[in-house]
Amino acid sequence: MLGVAQTDSLFVDFSPKGGPYQSEQTVVLTAPEGARIFYTLDGSSPNSSNNAYKNPIQVKSVAVIRAIAYLNGKRSIVITNSYFCDRSYNLPIVSISTEPGNLWDFNTGIYVEGCCADTIEPYVGANYWKDWERSANIEMYEPSGELCFNQLAGINLFGGFSRILPQKSLAVFARSKYGDKRFRYPIFPERDFSKYKSFIIRNAGGDFLHTHLRDAYMTQLAKPTGIAIQAYRPAVVFLNGEYWGIQNLREKISEHYLKSNYDVDKDNVDILRHNGVKRHGYSTNYKKFLAYLRANDLADDAKVEALRKFMDIEDYIAYNIAETYSDNRDAGGNIRYWRERNDSAKWRWIFYDLDLGLGNNEPNGYKNNTLKKFTNANGEAWPDPAWSTFIIRSLLKNKELEYQYINTFADHLNTVYHPDTALTLWKKMTATIDAEMHFHQKRWHSSYDNWIQQQERVTTFIKERPTYVREHIQEKFDLAGTINVRIVYPGKDTASIQFNSLKIQRNFEGVYFKGVPVTIEVDVKHDFEFKGWKGRSETSNKITVVSNENLVLEPIILAKELSIWHDSIVFNEINVTQMDSDTSMDWIELYNRSNATIDISGWGFTKAGYKSAYFLPAGTNLVKGQYLVISRKVENFQSTYDTDSIHIIGDFEFGLPKEGGRIKLYDNDGLIVDSLSYLGIDPDSSVSYNLIHPDSTGWKNWRLEEPNPGQLSTEYLSFLKEKADEKKWRDTLFITGGSFFFILVAGLFSFLYYRKRKSRKLVE
């Protein structure tokens, strides 16, 4: 308002604050004494010509209250609070408040066709096709009622043909001119960061009023393959207090997205879409990349190695497989890719906009031979023009890359796209929005039954798609059929296994293709040795196998011999918890129970693998019967314990897990001297695990006791005292020549006779 100054010392306070409530609320507005408050309920910014606040505002359903205060010719900033008192919500709530004209005005509203729209779809020239940003207040609440953020931001329409839908997608931007330049909240719990420059409120595109999930589901399903995706979270959206249904919160693909997810310089990245159209940065390197593909025959393996300087081939293969599996009918029109701008960077792809996949608008879409479609030089202009399939067609000219593509596709069909895995995720995601979908469908004049039918279509796609895709692979590459491959997993503590593109972490079975070479590599842990393959003649830990029959791959792995010092040096005490007043930090104690002094210089102590061990310093000797403390921080240990009589070394860099773990001691040859798995300890306690007798090292011989570094355990000291008392008793009462035994027996009979007489007397 012109002529009125704004001040931060003048404000409007709301009680209670906005958010979801289980019953109607009475909202009280307050300001400094003498100030006048004005408010609106339609989303518009209030001024002195609006409702003057006189009495508390009763909210019986949903209300957006925007208020401002005036005092002595000055005005406060506009404060907005939204209230949702109509029912419970199990999804986050996003409330958008803006001048109604920003949305609905014929000339300036971003939600309407306006003056200049075509008369046929997609109504080119409509207001919603304009790149207009409008100011709005954005609130986000967790279902619990927790406020995520409440701030001014910029909004504009987002997306392609989905702009013509009644529920539209919005891009939301935090900018300095609106206030805070970031949304300071972990909007997407699946990510590790807690601030965002922008995000998308998406209407599900071509899946609107179908499942509302296809795009989000497919990206979440493909996430384990390592390709770039947009994080997802469903939310309930309100526009100026009007229920707008479920919309999907998504990360916005931008330089900020890349900085957050890939730790790159946001000002030094190239982001392209479609056929090399710039979104950020430059397209120069991409044009060189395409020129290289046109000029070189990739049947030559050397040409492929040179190509790797331009692109991440593994990333592209995984991306193309995801597009093919999902039968994305709009793949050619929705390509996003990026690279950091430096000499070693490679082009990578972003899995994006899958609304028209997974059988959308085509009940039998699971049968579609998308592989054939995506690997042909189609003459069509959309959705899969020749330029959009050029890269994969070029790669498949190389036989090794062809095998890699086939095997990676099989890997993914056996794991992330396996019906069991895919259905589990689908059921989880549909269950999340199920309760709200009743209200969403009613809002947009559809039915819950329609949503269920669309779910069933996706379920059928998930179950049937792998079978048809395998047939398409056989047809494309002229393969003779499939085989079953079984891998026997030796256990995570024994070895890791790489099979084609998969890291095997349990016993594995999958369907592969006859005549296509598969590769398996076993990397044994330090404490074990690889000896070969069961039933096979190969002796290498990495083999490539071509088979036309079912295949079982089982590595033969044996434990290494133990150190010659095994049972000589043992763990005697483990301290992994300390009270607040105890600053000693973690430590362990060794004991030499042999009859000789042992040089333990260079020995390794670790909670993990041998390579990450703390290696004992040169000149470390342990005489027989001596203890040695290895401390995470010697200085801290010395400040807690009297160390004049304690042999101590350190410092080791790693901490010992309070929840339990495994520790190992290695000799100079890397062989195990001692190892121990211990259980978790109450983190608020101050006790150690103590070996109760250094000659008995099994876990049953460990006890929790007060820390006792440099000495025998309390229980062992008690044991020794009992032995000493027993010896003293024997020395006192012993009579030579068997007399002691006679006296003991005679005394026993006298005692029993006395007890018998006493009992009889009591009975009488």
Stockholm file with secondary structure:
# STOCKHOLM 1.0

chainA/1-764         MLGVAQTDSLFVDFSPKGGPYQSEQTVVLTAPEGARIFYTLDGSSPNSSNNAYKNPIQVKSVAVIRAIAYLNGKRSIVITNSYFCDRSYNLPIVSISTEPGNLWDFNTGIYVEGCCADTIEPYVGANYWKDWERSANIEMYEPSGELCFNQLAGINLFGGFSRILPQKSLAVFARSKYGDKRFRYPIFPERDFSKYKSFIIRNAGGDFLHTHLRDAYMTQLAKPTGIAIQAYRPAVVFLNGEYWGIQNLREKISEHYLKSNYDVDKDNVDILRHNGVKRHGYSTNYKKFLAYLRANDLADDAKVEALRKFMDIEDYIAYNIAETYSDNRDAGGNIRYWRERNDSAKWRWIFYDLDLGLGNNEPNGYKNNTLKKFTNANGEAWPDPAWSTFIIRSLLKNKELEYQYINTFADHLNTVYHPDTALTLWKKMTATIDAEMHFHQKRWHSSYDNWIQQQERVTTFIKERPTYVREHIQEKFDLAGTINVRIVYPGKDTASIQFNSLKIQRNFEGVYFKGVPVTIEVDVKHDFEFKGWKGRSETSNKITVVSNENLVLEPIILAKELSIWHDSIVFNEINVTQMDSDTSMDWIELYNRSNATIDISGWGFTKAGYKSAYFLPAGTNLVKGQYLVISRKVENFQSTYDTDSIHIIGDFEFGLPKEGGRIKLYDNDGLIVDSLSYLGIDPDSSVSYNLIHPDSTGWKNWRLEEPNPGQLSTEYLSFLKEKADEKKWRDTLFITGGSFFFILVAGLFSFLYYRKRKSRKLVE
#=GR chainA/1-764 SS CTTCEECTTCCCEEESCSEECSSCEEEEEECSTTCEEEEESSSCCCCTTSEECCSCEEESSEEEEEEEEEETTEECCCEEEEEECSSCCSSCEEEEECCHHHHHCTTTCTTSCCSSCCSSTTCTTSGGGSCCCEEEEEEEECTTSCEEEEEEEEEEEECSGGGGSSSCEEEEECCGGGSCSSBCSCSCTTSSCCCBSEEEEECCGGGTTTTSCHHHHHHHHHGGGTCBCCCEEEEEEEETTEEEEEEEEEECCSHHHHHHHHCCCGGGEEEEETTTEEEESCCHHHHHHHHHHHHSCTTSHHHHHHHTTTBCHHHHHHHHHHHHHHTCTTGGGCCEEEEESSTTCCBEEECCCCTTCTTTTCTTGGGCCHHHHHTSCCCCSSSSCHHHHHHHHHHTTSHHHHHHHHHHHHHHHHTTTSHHHHHHHHHHHHHHHHHHHHHHHHHTTCCHHHHHHHHHHHHHHHHHHHHHHHHHHHHHHTCCCEEEEEECCCCTTTEEEEETTEEECSCEEEEEETTCCEEEEEEECTTEEEEEETTCCCCSSEEEECCSSCEEECEEEEECCCCTTTTTEEEEEEECCCCTTCCCCCEEEEEECSSSCEECTTCEEESSCGGGCEECCTTCEECTTCEEEEESCHHHHHHHSCCTTCCEEECCSSCCCTTEEEEEEECTTSCEEEEEEEECCCTTCCCEEEESCTTCCSGGGEEEESCCTTSCCHHHHHHHHHHHHHHHHHHHHCCGGGHHHHHHHHHHHHHHHHHHHHHHHHHC
#=GC SS_cons         CTTCEECTTCCCEEESCSEECSSCEEEEEECSTTCEEEEESSSCCCCTTSEECCSCEEESSEEEEEEEEEETTEECCCEEEEEECSSCCSSCEEEEECCHHHHHCTTTCTTSCCSSCCSSTTCTTSGGGSCCCEEEEEEEECTTSCEEEEEEEEEEEECSGGGGSSSCEEEEECCGGGSCSSBCSCSCTTSSCCCBSEEEEECCGGGTTTTSCHHHHHHHHHGGGTCBCCCEEEEEEEETTEEEEEEEEEECCSHHHHHHHHCCCGGGEEEEETTTEEEESCCHHHHHHHHHHHHSCTTSHHHHHHHTTTBCHHHHHHHHHHHHHHTCTTGGGCCEEEEESSTTCCBEEECCCCTTCTTTTCTTGGGCCHHHHHTSCCCCSSSSCHHHHHHHHHHTTSHHHHHHHHHHHHHHHHTTTSHHHHHHHHHHHHHHHHHHHHHHHHHTTCCHHHHHHHHHHHHHHHHHHHHHHHHHHHHHHTCCCEEEEEECCCCTTTEEEEETTEEECSCEEEEEETTCCEEEEEEECTTEEEEEETTCCCCSSEEEECCSSCEEECEEEEECCCCTTTTTEEEEEEECCCCTTCCCCCEEEEEECSSSCEECTTCEEESSCGGGCEECCTTCEECTTCEEEEESCHHHHHHHSCCTTCCEEECCSSCCCTTEEEEEEECTTSCEEEEEEEECCCTTCCCEEEESCTTCCSGGGEEEESCCTTSCCHHHHHHHHHHHHHHHHHHHHCCGGGHHHHHHHHHHHHHHHHHHHHHHHHHC
//
